[in-house]
Amino acid sequence: MGSLNKFCQLQTPWDLWRLANQIASSMSNEDLLSRGKDFEQKLQEALVASTFALVFQEHISPVQIRMAKVHEKLRDFELISQDNTSFQFEITTAYPPDYKIREEYKNGRRPSFPMQALSGTPMDPEWIAPVICKKTEKARRIDGFNGHLLVYVNIQGGGPSGPGLEKLKDLISDSESIWRSIWLIRGIPDLISTGTVLLCKSYGLGCEEQEWLHIKEING
């Protein structure tokens, strides 16, 4: 876990992205599984958070990022802007029904990048809504909760758009009041196909809702 402690240091999104990818690419499938679920989760969160931060800083505001330490009251990660504004995020992942990510790593395999994710075929909003609602119920039980939510859409297919995003908003209408903002991200770790969208509530971030944002400058 020593190398993962570096995730908790305040750093640039590019530095965290490179560190997380270096660790992920240097490990065999068996080594990854042997480290346990906590290790996998922290590594996956760093990959998701750093990729999101790259989009955030390009389209919204330059930021630094750090992951939460174990048992820290901080959400899963924190973005800090140049004027020292803190944005605290929870992360959750939407999978297809009955999908088991650990099964994809067994017998020397790794999950293949779904080429359908590049096709633009919309994914089913009803696969995404339950994970948002589940995370919202957890947040409701925290006094003074003031966090943002980032949903990693790990589903084959393009991100929902137009009517799909409107339907998703309808399905999670009871969740909007709990979060300062709710975001979706897909295409990790391939930066070329990465897309991020603000589903609802921006709190002055200067970002349009339901508009997919992409990384245009891959120069880190």
N, C-alpha and C positions, 0 to 999 in steps of 0.2 A: 504493500500500500504506500510505500515511501514516495514513489514517483507520482502517485495520485495526490499527495499533499501539495504538490506544486500547482494543482488546479485551483487551490484555495487562495493563491497569491493574486493580488491585483495586477493585471497585465493587459496587453492589447488583445483584441479578438484574434488577430493573426497568430500571435504567440501561443495562445491557448489552442487554437485550431491545429497548428502544426504539432504541438506537444501531444494532443489527444490522438491524432492520426499516426504519429510516430509510434506511440505505445500500441495502438490497435494493430498496425501493420507488422510489428516486430514479434507478435505472439502467435503461436500456433493455435488451432481450434481447441486442442486438448488443454493447452495451458490456460486459455481463456476460460474454459468451463471449470477447470480445477480451482481457479481463484474464487469461485463462488458468486452468488447472485449479487451481493453488495458491490463487488468489484465491477461486474458487468454493468450494473445500473449506473455507477458513478462515471465509468468511462463513456457509456452511451449518453448520459446527460451532458458531459463535457463536449462531445461531438455535436449534439443538438444545439446547446447553448452558444458555443463559439460560432457555429454557422449562422445562427440567428443574429448574433451580434454583428457579424460582418455585413448582413443586409441592413440592420438597424443603423449602423454608423454611416453607411453609404447613402441612405435615403432620409434619415431623420436627424441624427446627431452623432458626432464623434463620441465614443465611449471607451472605457476600460471595463474589464469583466473579471469576476471571480466567482468560483463555485462555493457553495456552502460547505462548511466542515460538518463532520458527523455530529449529530445532536445539537447543532447550532440552530437558534430560533429563526435565523435568516431563511428565506425561501430557498429553492434549489440553486438559484444563482442570482447575482446582482450585477446590474449595469450602472456605471457611474459616469455622468456626463462631465464636460469640461467645467460647468458651473457648479459641480459637486451635487447635482441632483441624483438621487438613488432610485432605481427602478428594480423592484424585487419580483422575481418570477418563480412560479411553480411550473414544473414540466409534467406532462402526461403524454402517453402514446396511444394512438388509435390503430388497432390491428383489424384485419378481417375477422369475422366470426370464427371462433374455434382455432385461431392461429396460435401456435406455440413457438416463440422465437428461439428458445433453447434447442428445440428439435432440429432447427436449421443448421446448427453448428456441430451436430453429432456425425461420427464416422468420417471425420476429415473434411466435412463440407463447410462452406460459408454461404450465407444468404446471397443469392445472385441479385444484381441490380435489375429490377423489373423494367424491361424495355417498354412495357405498356405505360409506365409512368411518364414517358416522353410523348405518348400518343395524344394526350389531351382528353382521353376518354374520362368523363367525370366519374368520380367515386361516389358511393352511396352515402348521403348525409346521415342516414340512420345508423351507419357504422361508427360515425364520429360522435354523434350527440351523446350516447350513453357515458362515454369516458369523461366528457365535460361535466355532465350532471353529477357523476360520481365524485369528481374532484370538488365540485361546488358544494356538495353536502358536507364534505370534510372541512372546507373553508368556513362554512356557516358556523361551525362549532368553535371557531377561534375568535375570542373577543378582540375587537379592534382590528380585524383583518383588513389589510390594505395592499393586496398584491395583484400582480398581473398573471395571466395564464398563457402558457405556450403549449400548443398541442402538436406533437410530431405525428403527422399523418403517414404512418408506415403501411400504406395500402397500395397495391398495384392499381395504377390508373392515374389520370391527371387530377389535379385539384378541382374541387367543385367551384363553379363560377355561375354568375347570373342567378337563375332560378334555384340552382343547387345551394348557393350560399344563403339565399333568402329562406329556403326551406330549413337549412341548418339553424339559422337564427330563430325561426319559429319554434323549432324543437328544443332550443335551449333558452327560451325567453325568460324563464324563472332564474337563470344563472347570471344574466347581464348585470343585475344590481349588486352582485357580490364582488365582481372583479373590476379593477380599474381599466383593464382592457383584456380582450381575448384574441389570440393570434393562432394561425395555423402555419406550419412549415412542412415542406416535403422535399424530396430529392437529395437527402443527406446520404453519403458525404460528397456527392458529385456536385461541385459548386456551379458547374455550367447549367445543370437542371434544377438547382435549388430555387424554390419559390416560397415566398412568405406573404401572407395576407392578414390584414387587420379585420377580424370578423365584426367586432363591435367595440365602441367606446375608446376614444383615443386620449382624452384628457389633455388636449392642447399639444399633441405631438406633431401636428402638422401633416398628418397622413390620412389619405382618403380611405374610408371603409370599403371593403370588398374589392380592392384593387391589388392584384398579385404583383409583388415587387421581386426583382431579381438582382443578382450580383453582376454588375456590368464590368467592373475593373478588378480582375484577378491578378493583383500585382504585389501580394504580400510576401 
